[in-house]
Amino acid sequence: MTINMSSISQLSDHDLLAAVQRLAGDERRATAHLIASLAELDARRLYLGEGCSSLFTYCTQVLHLSEHAAYGRIEAARAARRFSIILDRLAGGEITVTAIGLLAPHLTPDNHHELLDAARHRSKREVEHLIAILRPQPPVPSSARKLPSPSQRSVPSVAPQPQAARLLSEPPARPAVLSPLAPERYKVQFTVSGETFKKLCRVQDLMRHRAPDGDVAVIFDRALTLLLEHLDSTKLAAAHHPRASRGTARASRNIPAAVRRQVWARDAGRCAFVGTHGRCTEHGFLEFHHVVPYAAGGKASADNIELRCRAHNQYEADRYLVCSHTS
């Protein structure tokens, strides 16, 4: 099948949005159908006759799915054999393959309706939190250890090709891990430099009166508290005893501290842009946005300032420029 990008580029904005929504629905239904078929194929063990020792091998070597995609679909297929309602929820876009994989070990005949309802339209992190409530895990002990240097890593027994050798010599950095263990309990895992580790050791020594065992969790909480107070003060103009606002000088872009505090509280620290399908959910990269642009005489007052994520702030600026040039 050949994809014609030129025909897609000629679609109007309305038609392109409609096409994408239709195709996303088609993909969900096709995925649900594939998972149902894999469940039956697995039950009949048809992969054996195809020369594969497992369904996973069949998915990766015959269907050419990625390992991640194969694992997720197999988990979903085996869960769907137990609870066929999963297929309808998946086809309808109520739940994702990732969420099914997370929930599968915890589904029972008694709770599967309730859990699938609770996971409806939830993100991966929200589903993980749901599972943490259902099956809380004990806290992990605080620890810090040195990782092996690149030269200490194991060397492959077979010499790789030059390009592969270059890729192996530069292993990708492991992402930080933040996952819920139980309600209000989270596991945080990341790697730091030697210099940062020295700072940690020094802080442990200086905080022995409050944390005799040098618990990293206590230090982490204290450091975040101080950092948050600093960011609230510098970015949001937070203050224990805020001074009365003297207003904004004319022809000034400055947003008074009182206005920033009021806007942040009113918009609940979240982008206030409202699109066709609702309000933006972004809480990061937030900026103070003039509803009536400053260039058009907009004032830096609470009724004209709203929070925008960086993307929507730029989007509205671009849209204003287009409108001003065509008017």
N, C-alpha and C positions, 0 to 999 in steps of 0.2 A: 504494500500500500504506500502510495506517495502522498505526502502531506504538502499541499500547495499553500505556502506562506503568503504568496501574493494575493490570493483570494481572501485570506483571513485579514490581511492588512487593509482591504477595501471595505470591510464591514463598518457600519456606523457604530458609534459608542453603544447605543441601545441594543443593536443586534449582536454586538460582540459580547456584552454582558449576558444577554439571553442565551447565546450559544455556549458560553462557559458554564452557566448554571445547568443547562441541559446536558452538556457533556459530563459534568461532575456527577449528575444523577445517573447517567448511563454507566459511568465507571463504577459507582457504588453497586448498582444492580448487577453488573458483570462480575464484580468481585464477589458478591454474595453467591452468584450462580457458580463461580469457580470454586468457592469454598464448599458449597454443597456437593459439587461433583468430586472434589478431593476427598470429602468425608466418605462417599460411597466407594471411591477407588481404593481408599485406605482399608475399608471394611472388607472388600474383595481381595485385597493384597495384589492387585493387578500390576503393581510396580515390579514384582518378582519376575513375571514373564517378560518384562521389558528389559531385563538385565540389570536391574537396580536392587540393591540389598535393602533399601528403606525408601519410605515416601520422601524423605528429605533429599536423598540422592536423586530420585526421580524429578523432583521439583527443580533442583539446581542444574542437573546435567541434561535432562530431556526438555523440561519447560524453560530452562535458562532463566529462572528467577534468581535474584540475588539471595545470598544466604539469609539475610535479615527478612526479606519478603517471604521466603519459603518457610522459615521458622514461624513467623506470625500467622501465616495462612494455615499451616498445619495445626497450630494451637487452636485457632478459631474453628477449623473443621472438626476437630475432636470434641470441642465444647459444643458445637452445633449438633453433633450426633446425640449428645445427651439432652440438649435443650434447643429444639428447632426454632424457637421464637427468636433466637439470636440472628438468624438469617433475615427475618423481616425487619428487625431493628437495624441491621447493617445496611440492607438495601434502602431503607428509608432515611439513612443518614443520621439516625439517632445515636449511634455508637460506632466507634472506629475499631479497626482490626487490632490496633495497639491496646485499646481499652479492654477488648475481649481477652487478649492474652494475659493482661494483668488480673482480670477478674476470674478467669477460668478455674484456677486452683481452689477458689473459694465459693464457687457456685454449688448449690445443693437443690434438691427438689423443693425444699421448703423456702429457700431465700432467693432463688434466681430471679423471680419477678421483681421483688423489692430492690435487689442490687442493680439489675438492669435499668429499672426506673430511676434509681439514684444516680446512675452513671450517664444518663441521657444528656447529650450535648456537653459533656464535661471534658476538660483538657486532661492530658496525661497526668499532670501534677495533681489535679483535683481527684482523679481516680485513685492515685497513690495514697492521697490523704484519706479517702473513703476506706481503703483497705487497711490503713493504719488504725482507723477507728474499729474496724471489724476484727483485726488480728494484730493487736499492739505487740511490738517487740521490745525487749529490754534495752536500756541505753547502752551505747558502746563506750568502753573506757577511753579516756583521753590518752593520746599517745603521740609521740613525735619520733620519727626515725629517719636515718639518712638513706637516700636511694642510691643504688649503684651508679657509678659514672658510665658514660657511653663505652669507654674502653673495657669495662668489666662485664658488659653484656655478652651473652653467649654468641659464639660465631657459628653461622650455618655450616653444616658438614659438607654441603655442596657449594662450590664457589658460584655466586650469582653472576648474572650478566652485568656489564658496566652500569646500565641504567638502573637495574634492580639494586645494585650495590650502593648507588648514590641514594636511592630512596630508603634503603635500610639504615644507612649511616645517619639519616636525619629523621628519627622517629617522631611522629606527631605528638605534640604536648597533650597530655591527658586532661580532659575538661574537668572543672571542679564539679563535685558531686554534692547535691543538696536533696535529700530524700527523707520523707516522714517515716518515723519508726512507730510512733504512737501519737494519740492526740496531744498536741503541744510539745512533742519531742521530735527532733530532727537530727539526722546524721549529716555532718558537714565534713567534706574531705577535699583537700587541695594540696598542691605542692608549692613550697617556697624556696627562695634562694638561700645560700649560705649566710648572706648578710642579714636577711630577715630572721633566720634561725638564731643568729647571735643576739638580735634585738629581743626575741622571744625569751631566750635564756636569761638575759639581763632583767627583763620585766618580771620573770618568775622569781628571781632573787629579791627584787625590790618589793614584791607583793607577798612575801612569805607570811606577813602578819595577817593578811586577809585570806590567802590561799596557801596554807602550809604545805600542801602536797603539790603545789605548782600546777593545779588543774588548768589546762589550756582553755577549757570551756568558760571558766570564770574570767580569765584574761580577755578572751574573745568578746564576751558580753560587755565588759568594762570598756574595751577599746571601741566597740561599736556605739556604746552610749555616748562617749565623748565625741566621736566622729559625727554622730547624728546631731548632737547639740551644736557643733561647729557648722554643719551644713544648714541646719535650720536657721542659724543666725546669719550666715553669709548669703544663702540663696533665697530664703523665705522671709528674711527680716524678722525672725521670731525674737521676742524679748520678754523677760519676766515683767518689766515695767515699761511698756511701750509708750513713747512720747506721742502727744497729739499731732496729727498730720497738719503741716502748714500748706498743703495743697501742692499742685504742680505748676511750676512757672510756665508762662505762655511760651510757645515755640520750643518746648523741652520734651525730649523723649523719655526722660526719667519717670519711672513709675514709683510713687511714694511707697515707703515701707508699709504703711497702714493699708494701702490698696492691695499690695502683694499678699499680706496676711489674710485679708478679707476674701480675696479671690481664691487663694489656696484652700481655705476652709470651705467656701461655698461650693467649689468644684470637686472637693474631696480628693485632692491630689491626683486627678485623673483628667486626661484629655476630654474637653467638653464638645468636641466636634460631633455633630449628629449627621449621619449619612442616611442613605435610603433604607438600610437595614438596622438602624439604631445608632447608639452612641459608641464612639471609639473606646476600647477597653485598655488602652496603653497607659501605664503609670510611670514609664521611664522616658528620658529625653524630653521632659516637659519644658515649655517656654511660655512666657506671658505674651498674649496675642491681642492686638487692637482689633476689635470687631469692625469698627469704622477705622480704616487705616489712618495712621498718623499723617501721611501725605495728603489725606482728604480732610484733615481737620479733626480727626478723632482724638478725644481726650484720654488722658491716663487716669480714668475714674473707674470705680468698681463696676459700674454698669456698662462700660465699654471695653473692659479687659476680661479675657477668659483664658483658661489654660488650653494649650495645644501641644500635642507631641510634635517633635521636629518635622515629621513628614507632613502632618496636616497644616502646620504653620506655613511651610513652604508651599504646599498645595494651594492654600488660600491666597498667598502672596502672588503666585503665578496666575491664579484665576483673576485676581484684581487687575494685574497688568494687562491681561488679554482683554478684559472688559473695558478698561480705560483706553486702550488703543483702538478698539472697534467702535467706541461711542463717539 
